Amino acid sequence: MRTKIKAIIFDLDGTLLEVPNGDLFDKLLVESLMEVGCEPPSREQRDLLWESGKDYQKVLKSWGVKNLKDFWDVFDRKDLEARQRLIATKEIKPYDDISVLSDLAKEYSLGIVTNTPVKLALLELNTFDLTKYFDSIIALGTVEQKNAKPEAYGILKCIKELKSTPRESLVVGDKDTDIIAGAKAGAFTALIMRSSNITKVKADYLISNLYELVKLLKHFPN
């Protein structure tokens, strides 16, 4: 028998916010590598960085990055500039279905676990007036890069802050890294199939939008 869900933990970019596809952020990665004097590897190799979790240092060093802080300083600067521009042009914007957050927040403890650096995550959340819905916001980019999803660290930290347990928690995300992290933490997982995401990992549940999440939650005990 399913336990009652007390906490819902969301990814941010691509789950709650519509963002340009991965080509933009891959472009920032290429530019950042070149700025610190490294020849960018193949796209296939570059994609591994976002899935590397605790091994990210090993990946970057294998590409010739000598000073990790310098690299992330460059990448974060470019990322911030890009997000500010894309917010202004409305290329980064909330999905329409985030309207359900106000009702969900009345019944569940809500959290965010994102691999975006905290400064950028708060820029997005505050710009779109979303911060008020969340009791825990865990941003793992740069400062806690070794703990980034697919590691379970951020999910477990968020569950603790939400005063829940893994089997009373549901992780909602649009990428394999979200589902892997949620599964490692022992939580239920729901993959939200936004327009462009391609995944290989099987989640506990598959949803097309957040309206379907509301319906899914009705199948858990009250």
Order of alpha helices (4+ residues) and beta strands (2+ residues): beta-beta-alpha-alpha-alpha-alpha-beta-alpha-beta-alpha-beta-alpha-beta-alpha-beta-beta-alpha
